[in-house]
Amino acid sequence: MFCKKKKYFFLLLALLFFFHPRFAESIEISVTTPNELETVFESTRDFYVIGTIDREGIAPSDLPVDIEVQVFLTGLARDDIFIPLRTVRSHVSSETGITDPKDIYFRYEGRAPWCNHSREELMKSPPPDLVYSHGNPDSFYDPSLKAVVTNDTFAVLVQGGATKDFDSFYNSVYKEDLKWVLYRVFVRAKSNERVLATKSFDVMFSSVPDKILSRFSPKEHFNKVQGFALPRGIRLYLDRFPGYWDLNLKTPYEIPRRWQANNMLEFKAGRAYIMVYNISSYRCATYEVELGKVAYEGYMNSDETAFYAYDIGEPFVITPDGVREGNFIPFGDNKLRITRARYGVNGDKYIPFEVSQKCDLDVYNSVAADRGVPLTFYGVVVPIQPEKNDVVQHGSTFEIKNRIEFVRYDFVDMIDGVLFSDTKNVAITRFFRNGESLYESKSIYEFEHTFDFPSTMYGKVVTVKTSGYDCYGRFVPGTENMFYLWIR
């Protein structure tokens, strides 16, 4: 009797051991990119498929899992006809169960020159763009290899055609680009060709009708942009563009020719809501790629663009009376707007969200200033459509060679005429905080113009008249403004 019980005990123990998750080969995957709001891509766009792997306690080395992504025509897939147009699959190490560091091309020369990630840092989250088969240099150009698996994540680059001539054997692998069709994407987790988990979703290749064109920094501005776009169903492009990889990295790993080409595509059609704030001309995708593409296509000032700016020039302004929130307002027919007036001097560095400002937040209802006290006007201008020769393409970026560059001020007395005039450049330099340090950000479509008025204006109410001029000194219609100023 004792032997029989002992026999059953060991049998039960063996069954429990066999069905333990370590040996049950159970696994779950989820797709985080593209998110459900960003499954429409412009024709030929590349895109990432990114997700998580729940191994349910099984070490990758005990159960190596590869991720395979395939793209099919949705119409045929509904009829159970599966002809893969794209197949991209990882090739994990049989020993570690994840992508081998040897299969990541760390010395890739197509990265941005400012990317200086160490091998150890990058291997924590390697971009799928860098995958190849170690020992075969030409395999770096194989688009079917661009897939990475780590302990708990996966990432796959699917090429649609936008960058087929850039570091790729695309044309010898794929017969056609992805364009203007509904596609079904299957994501499979495989171990020795056994499918352990599957996810699927549809993506549409078409022009997004309404999209935001805006800097996403600083965070105070980004929060406002989100609050404007999401309730209106306007596309924000929060998912990573291929070639711009920042998942679990302190700083992005950038392949400019890839991400810029894909970013640029999205702004060749559809209505762009252009939020004019903190736009720089250097290392700024909003300017060099998105605005550049709009200007290159010739619809900067058309029904396909809608310009917005903060009514007070900032997401919020701290005043002696408290915090005043800024709101986006449309420019309409105006091309220049004075957003507020500030009294006195705030110091050498303009830090928008930390310094209390004594302001007039409704300039057009007149401004009153004390004699001998500096007065600063803040304002914003719209980007203008340049002549064709003034938009120069440099690979996947653009240089816009004309804009509203100067503002002329005339301070006019009803009896004595013009008492004072001055012309100032359109520019502002802000400083934003990054931890304990400050970083500089220059905007070319906003301005900060400070005046020390002559004594001839003391005690008088004058009309302030503005007019804007482009880089060639030509007057730009729509830049006229008038308001009253009293020097007490």
C-alpha positions, 0 to 999 in steps of 0.5 A: 500500500505504501509503495502504491501511494509512493508511486502515485506521489512521484507520478503527480510530482512528474505531472506538475513538473511537466506542466510547470510554465517553464515547460508549458511553452506559454507566452503572450505578446502585445503590440504597442506600436502602432497605437490604435490612433496611428494606423493610417500611413501616407503611401510608401511609409515605413513603420515600426511594429513594437511590442512586449513579450510576457514569457510567464516566468520562462527565461529566454535561454530556456525558450528562444522565441523569434518574432515574425511580422507579415503584411497581407492584403486585408481583402484577400486575408478576409477570404483566407488567401494569404500572400505575404507582401512583407515578411520580416523575422528576427533570428535570436541566439539559440543560447540566450534567446534574444538578439545577439549583440554580434548581429547589431551593426554598432559602427553604422555610419548612417547615424547622426553625428551627435549619436554617441551611444556606447555598445552597452547602452545601445544593446539594452534597446537596439534599433531594428534598423541596425540588424544584420547577420554577423559575418555577412556584411551585405546582409545589413541591406536585407529588409527581411532581417530588421527585427530585434528581440530582447528579454521582454520587448520586440521591434520590427522595421517594415519598409513601405518604399519611402527609403528603398534607395537608402541602405537597402536591397529593397528592390531585389526583395519586394515587388511593389511598394505599400500604398493606398490599400488596407493591409493586415499585419500579423505578428507571430511569436515562434519557437522552432517554427511552432507558433506560440502567440499571434496578434493581428491588426489593420493599417491603411495607407492613405493621406491623413486629412488633419494633422498637427505641425508643431514642436513637442517641446517643452512639455508645457507646450506639448500638453497644450498641443495634446489638449488641442488636437485629441478632442478634435481628432487631429493626428499628433504623430506620437509613434516613433518614425523609423530611424528615430529610436528612443525606446529605453534610451536616454537620448535618441538614436537617429538615422536622419535620412530614414526618419526625415524621409518618412516624416516628410511624407506625412506633410505632402497632403492633408490639412496641417494645423501649424502651431507657431511656437518655439520653432528653430531653424537648426536641428528642428524637424518642425522647420527643416522637414515638416514646414519645409515640405509644406513650403516645397509643395507650395501650400504654406498659405492656402486652405490646406494650412491653418496657423495658430498661436498662443493668445498671450505668447506662451502656454502660461505666464506667471504674473504678480496676480497669479498664473494666466493660461494661454490658449491657441487662437487662429491667425485668420488673415493676420500674419503678425500678432502682438501677444503681450507687453511686459514692463521692466527688465527680467534679466539676461535670460528669458525663462518663460515658466519661472519668472513673474512678469508684470504684463499687459495681456490685452495689448489691443485694448491699449497699453499704459506704461510709466516713463523711463521704464523699458517696455517689451512687446512679444509677438509672433508671425506666420511662416510665409510661402516663399518663391520656388527658388527660396525653398532648397531641398538638401536630401531629406531636409529643406532650407526655407530662405525667406520669412518675415524677418523684420518688424517696423514700429511707428509711434504716431501722435495725432498732431505731431506725427511720427515721434519715434520709429524703430525696426527690429529682427523677428527672433526670441531666445528662450531658456528652458530647464533640464534638471538643474541646468538650462538649455537655449532654444531660439525661435525664428517666428516669434519676437521680443522687442524692448524699447526705451522711449524718448522723452518726447513721448512722455505724457502722450497717447500715441498710436503704435503701428507695425508692419512686417518685411521679408528677408529682401526688405519687401513689405508683407501684407497682413502684418499691419497692427494698430493699438494705443500706447500711453506713456504716463 
